[in-house]
Amino acid sequence: MASESFRLVRDGEGVQVVMDGVAQSWVHPDDPTRLEFGYMLRMADYLDAVAPPRERMRVVHIGGAGMAMARYVAARRPTSPQIVLEPNVALTDEVRREMPLPAHSGIKVRATDGRSGLAAMPDDYARVIILDAFDDACVPADLVSEEFFADVARVLTDQGLLLVNAIDRHPFGWTKRVLAGLAERFREVAMSAESATLKGRRHGNLVIAASDARLPIDVVTRRAAASVFGYRVLHGLVLGRFVGSAEPFADADSLPSPAVERGLLHFE
């Protein structure tokens, strides 16, 4: 273990990256298309549906951990150029040592935070941006504000897709403000979550998708419903009712997601 804030744990055939006491990703070193976390499978539904099979697409990952989604894209869409923005150099070094990236993967890691790294990118640069970043087990406040989403929209192409891994629990006040900010910036927004999470039985991951292009809602809904732990997809008027009168976050008042301790949400 190279740092007290993270550790790599052998878990059956794969390796878990545990950060701040919370499992962040699971990687099968020899089969990058094998995804074990439900939220990653739901992200993969979008990635597989927004472009023809094996078509190259430039992807920016905000948050690295085990680079599970970057490895997935590299396997499914070979030669795709990908950039991972991960400021934790010790984590990146340990992951590369224990689970080396394949030769010619197209994955490049930049040791910078998501906000700064994205600001340095040109307009219309990325087909997909995946936001899966945590600091002290929370989604950082500076990655969910109106100003940040404006920069996301600038970097994405006109067919571009943003995918966000959020974490929250009923009544989802924080998530509703994030969704409100995205709805002001993008034409289409959708959210997927396990039914148990939406019913308030426990905290959980919420996969948010946003784009100015048409989202593949039919495909995503069908795959989500058939998953082992059924996911619901909220879109259109249903999502609008869910968000209600929530106001977007701005840099001046933005908040991190509710904290997670030992896998559970912690409220002061």
C-alpha positions in Angstrom: 0.0 0.0 0.0 1.6 3.2 -1.2 -0.7 5.6 0.7 -2.8 5.5 3.8 -5.8 6.9 1.7 -6.0 3.9 -0.6 -5.2 0.2 -1.0 -5.5 -2.4 -3.7 -7.2 -5.6 -2.5 -7.3 -9.0 -4.3 -11.0 -10.0 -4.7 -11.4 -13.3 -6.4 -10.1 -13.0 -10.0 -9.9 -9.2 -9.8 -8.5 -6.3 -7.8 -10.5 -3.7 -5.9 -9.3 -0.2 -5.4 -10.4 1.0 -2.0 -10.1 4.7 -1.3 -10.9 6.3 2.0 -12.6 3.1 3.1 -14.9 2.9 0.1 -14.5 0.5 -2.9 -14.0 2.7 -5.9 -13.4 0.2 -8.7 -12.9 -3.5 -9.5 -10.6 -4.6 -12.3 -10.1 -8.0 -13.9 -6.5 -7.6 -15.2 -7.0 -10.1 -18.0 -10.6 -9.2 -19.0 -11.2 -5.4 -19.0 -14.7 -5.9 -20.4 -15.8 -7.6 -17.2 -17.4 -4.9 -15.0 -18.6 -5.9 -11.5 -20.0 -2.6 -10.2 -23.6 -1.9 -11.2 -23.0 1.8 -12.0 -20.2 0.9 -14.3 -22.4 -1.5 -16.2 -25.0 1.2 -16.6 -22.3 3.6 -17.9 -21.2 0.9 -20.3 -24.8 0.7 -21.6 -24.4 4.3 -22.8 -20.9 3.9 -24.1 -22.0 0.9 -26.2 -25.1 2.6 -27.6 -23.9 6.1 -28.6 -21.7 5.0 -31.4 -21.4 1.9 -33.7 -19.4 -1.0 -32.3 -15.6 -0.6 -32.3 -15.8 3.0 -33.5 -13.0 5.1 -32.0 -14.0 7.9 -29.8 -12.0 10.3 -27.6 -12.9 9.9 -23.9 -11.8 12.1 -21.0 -12.0 10.5 -17.5 -12.2 12.8 -14.5 -11.0 10.5 -11.7 -8.8 7.5 -12.3 -8.8 4.9 -9.5 -8.2 1.5 -11.2 -9.1 3.0 -14.6 -11.8 0.3 -15.1 -13.9 2.3 -17.6 -10.8 3.5 -19.5 -9.7 -0.2 -19.9 -13.3 -1.1 -21.0 -13.3 1.5 -23.7 -9.8 0.5 -24.9 -11.0 -3.1 -25.2 -14.3 -2.4 -26.9 -13.1 0.5 -29.1 -9.4 -0.2 -29.8 -7.1 2.8 -30.5 -9.5 5.3 -28.9 -7.5 8.2 -27.5 -8.3 8.6 -23.8 -7.1 11.0 -21.1 -7.4 10.2 -17.4 -7.3 13.2 -15.0 -6.1 11.8 -11.7 -4.1 14.0 -9.2 -3.2 11.1 -6.9 0.2 10.2 -8.4 0.9 7.5 -5.8 -2.4 5.8 -6.7 -1.7 5.9 -10.4 1.8 4.5 -9.8 0.5 1.6 -7.7 -2.3 0.7 -10.1 0.1 0.7 -13.0 2.5 -1.5 -11.1 -0.1 -4.0 -9.9 -2.3 -3.9 -13.0 -0.3 -2.6 -16.0 -2.2 -1.0 -18.8 -2.1 -3.0 -22.1 0.4 -2.0 -24.7 -0.9 0.7 -27.1 -4.0 1.2 -25.0 -4.3 4.8 -26.0 -4.8 5.7 -22.3 -2.8 8.7 -21.0 -2.8 9.8 -17.4 -2.4 13.5 -16.4 -1.5 14.2 -12.8 -4.0 17.0 -12.3 -7.4 17.6 -10.8 -10.5 17.5 -13.0 -11.4 21.1 -13.0 -7.9 22.3 -14.0 -7.3 19.5 -16.4 -10.6 20.1 -18.3 -10.0 23.9 -18.4 -6.8 23.2 -20.3 -8.5 21.2 -23.1 -9.6 22.8 -26.4 -13.2 23.3 -27.5 -15.1 20.3 -29.1 -12.3 17.9 -28.0 -14.1 14.9 -26.4 -16.9 12.6 -27.5 -17.4 11.4 -24.0 -16.5 12.8 -20.5 -16.9 10.4 -17.6 -17.0 12.1 -14.2 -16.2 9.5 -11.5 -14.1 11.5 -9.0 -14.1 11.4 -5.2 -12.2 13.4 -2.5 -12.5 12.0 1.0 -15.3 9.8 -0.3 -17.3 12.7 -1.6 -17.9 14.1 -5.2 -16.0 17.4 -5.0 -18.1 20.5 -4.9 -16.2 22.2 -7.8 -17.2 19.4 -10.2 -21.0 19.9 -9.9 -21.4 23.7 -10.4 -22.9 25.6 -13.3 -19.5 27.0 -14.1 -18.0 23.5 -14.3 -20.8 22.2 -16.5 -20.3 25.1 -18.9 -16.7 24.0 -19.3 -17.9 20.4 -19.8 -20.2 21.6 -22.6 -17.4 23.6 -24.2 -15.0 20.5 -24.3 -17.6 18.1 -25.6 -18.4 17.8 -29.3 -21.9 18.6 -30.5 -22.7 14.8 -30.2 -20.9 14.6 -26.9 -22.0 12.7 -23.8 -21.3 13.4 -20.1 -21.6 10.5 -17.7 -21.6 11.2 -13.9 -21.3 8.7 -11.0 -23.1 10.5 -8.2 -23.9 9.1 -4.7 -26.7 10.2 -2.5 -29.8 8.9 -0.7 -33.4 9.9 -0.2 -34.6 12.7 -0.5 -31.7 13.3 -3.0 -31.5 17.0 -2.4 -27.9 17.2 -3.5 -28.5 15.1 -6.7 -31.5 17.2 -7.6 -29.4 20.4 -7.6 -26.8 18.6 -9.8 -29.5 17.6 -12.3 -31.0 21.1 -12.3 -27.6 22.4 -13.3 -27.2 19.9 -16.1 -30.7 20.6 -17.4 -29.9 24.2 -17.8 -26.8 23.4 -19.9 -27.8 20.3 -21.9 -30.9 19.4 -24.0 -31.2 15.9 -22.7 -30.6 14.5 -19.1 -31.3 11.1 -17.6 -30.6 9.4 -14.3 -30.4 5.7 -13.5 -30.5 4.1 -10.0 -31.4 0.9 -8.3 -35.0 0.7 -7.3 -34.0 0.2 -3.6 -32.0 3.4 -3.7 -34.8 5.4 -5.2 -37.2 4.1 -2.6 -35.0 5.4 0.2 -34.0 2.0 1.5 -30.3 2.8 1.3 -27.7 5.1 -0.3 -26.4 4.2 -3.7 -24.8 5.2 -6.9 -26.8 7.3 -9.4 -25.7 7.3 -13.0 -26.4 10.7 -14.7 -26.2 11.2 -18.5 -26.4 14.5 -20.3 -26.0 15.5 -23.9 -27.2 17.9 -26.5 -27.8 14.9 -28.8 -30.5 12.3 -28.3 -29.8 9.9 -25.5 -30.3 6.1 -26.3 -33.0 5.9 -23.6 -34.8 2.8 -25.1 -31.6 0.8 -25.1 -30.4 2.0 -21.7 -33.8 1.4 -20.1 -34.1 -2.2 -21.5 -30.6 -3.1 -20.3 -31.1 -1.5 -16.9 -34.4 -3.4 -16.3 -32.7 -6.7 -17.2 -29.8 -6.2 -14.8 -29.3 -8.4 -11.7 -30.2 -5.5 -9.5 -32.9 -3.7 -11.5 -32.2 -0.1 -12.3 -34.9 2.5 -13.1 -34.2 5.2 -15.7 -35.7 8.6 -15.1 -36.0 10.9 -18.2 -38.1 13.6 -19.6 -41.2 14.6 -17.6 -40.5 11.9 -15.0 -37.1 13.4 -14.3 -38.5 16.9 -14.3 -40.9 16.0 -11.6 -38.1 14.3 -9.6 -36.0 17.5 -9.8 -38.9 19.8 -9.0 -37.9 23.3 -8.0 -34.3 22.5 -7.1 -31.8 25.2 -8.0 -28.4 24.5 -9.7 -25.2 24.8 -7.7 -22.9 27.7 -8.5 -19.3 27.9 -7.6 -20.2 30.3 -4.8 -22.6 27.8 -3.0 -21.7 24.4 -4.3 -21.4 21.5 -1.9 -19.8 18.1 -2.1 -22.0 15.0 -2.1 -23.0 13.5 1.2 -20.1 11.8 2.8 -19.6 8.1 2.9 -18.0 6.3 5.8 -17.2 2.6 5.7 -19.6 2.2 2.8 -22.5 4.1 4.4 -23.6 7.7 4.1 -22.8 9.9 7.1 -24.9 12.9 8.0 -23.8 15.4 10.6 
